[in-house]
Amino acid sequence: MEQIRFLAEQFRAAIEQAKENGETDPLGFFERFPRGCCGYTSDLLGHFLLEKGIETDYICGKCPAKNHWENPQTHAWLLLDNETVIDITGDQFKDDDHFLRYNHSVYFGPIDDFHKLFITDSISKRKSVFLNQLNLMEPHIFFDIYYKIKNCRR
């Protein structure tokens, strides 16, 4: 388990390094990382872990914004063995009381109060897959981003 935590921390650091190096994607998905990047980031991390033989589930939950469902907030993360959250973008909520000022840049552990805020169902959960198995809008861009991130690993 410590190995998986280390890999998640490495991957987050590599994303930050790639961004610092100016190696952003042409569509600008990661310009505001970690804000608004949880879905793509979880897919990229899921691919990375699969390359290491580690299977996870991709989870995307919804939380009502300020107690109403007009425009729910979504958040995505990975789940290992149905009990361990791997979330490398939770700190995007650090300035929001509604989301408990969650400030973990990498969270690896049991489902906590923050992740319990997000409602999930069978539709919001799927097995993590390799990038070429996803129906991506611009697959070559995601592979390019992935290899830039992977090459920034420290």
N, C-alpha and C positions, 0 to 999 in steps of 0.2 A: 504494500500500500504506500509506503514512503517513496518508492520508486515512481509511482504514478503521480503523487503529489509533486515530486521534483520535476517530472516531465511537464506538468501543467504550469508550474512556476517558470520553467525554462521557456515554454512556449509564449507565455505572457510577456516575459522580458524580451524575447525575440521580436514580438510584434512592436513593442515600444521602441526597440532599436531600429527596426526597419522604418518606422515612422520618423524617428529622429534623423535617420540617414536620407530622408526625402524619398524613400522608395514607396510611394503611395500608388494606389491603383488609379487608372484613368477615369473611372466612374466616381471616384471620391467616396467609396464606402467607408474607408477607415480614416478620413480626415479628422473626425471628431472622436476618435477612439478614446475611451471605451463607449461613449454615448452612441446609442443606436446601432451598435455593432454586434450585439449579443448573438443573433441568429447566425450570421456569417462566421463569426468567431467560433461558435460552438461547432459548426460544420467543419471548419478547418481543424480545430483541435480534435474532433472525432476522427477525422481522416488520419491525422498525425498519430493518434493512439492506436488506431487500427493497424497502421504500418508496424507498430510495435507488438501487435497481437492482443491488444487490449480492447475488448468490446464494451461499448457503453450505449446508453439510450439518449436520444435527443429529446429534451423536454421544452415545450413552449407554453407558458401559463399566461393567464390574463388576470388583471387586477382592476377593479373599478377605480376610476380616477376620482379621488375625493368623495367616495361613497356613491357614485352613480356610474351607470354603464354606458353613457353616451359615447364616450371615447376612452375605452379601457386601455390601460398600459399593459404592454406585453413584455415578457422577459424570457430568454432562453438560456439553458445550461445543459450540462451532461449529467447523467445519473449512472453510477457504477453499481452493479449488483442490486438494483432497486432500493438502495439505501444510502449511498454516498454521493453527495452533490459535488460536482466539479464545475465551478463557476469562475471564469477569469474576467468577467466584466461587471460584476456586482457593484463596483465602486462608482459606476455611473449614477447611482442613486444617493451618493454621499451628502448632497445638499438638500434632500427632500425629506421633511418630517413624515410625510405620508408613507414613505418607504423606509422608515426607521433610521434614516441617515446612514444607510448601509455603506460601509467603507472598505469592504474586503476586495482588494484587487485580485486576489486569488483565494477562493474559499474551497476547501477540501474537507468535507466532514458530513455529519448527519444532516438531514433536512432541518433547517433552523426556522426561527420565526419569520425571517425575511422571505424565504422561499415558500413558506406556508401562506403568504399573502396572495400568491398567484394560484388561481384555480386551474387545474389540469383535468383532462379526461382522456379517453382512449385516442381521440383525434390529435391531442397535443403531445403524444408520445410516439416515437418511432425508433427503430434501431439506427444507430449512427452507421453511416455508409461511407465508402470512398467517394471522393468528389465526382468521379466520372459516373457514379450511379445517381447523382442528384439531377434534377431538372433545372439546371442553372441558366440564367438569362445570358450570361457571357462566360461560358466554361473556361475558355483560354485565359481570361483575366484572373479567375480564381486560382487556376493552376500557377500562373505567374506570381500572384500574391503569395501563394503557399510556398513556392520555392524561394522567394525573397525572404520570407519569414524563417524558413528552415535554414537558410544560409546565414542568418543573423544569430543563430543559437550560440550562446557563450559557453 
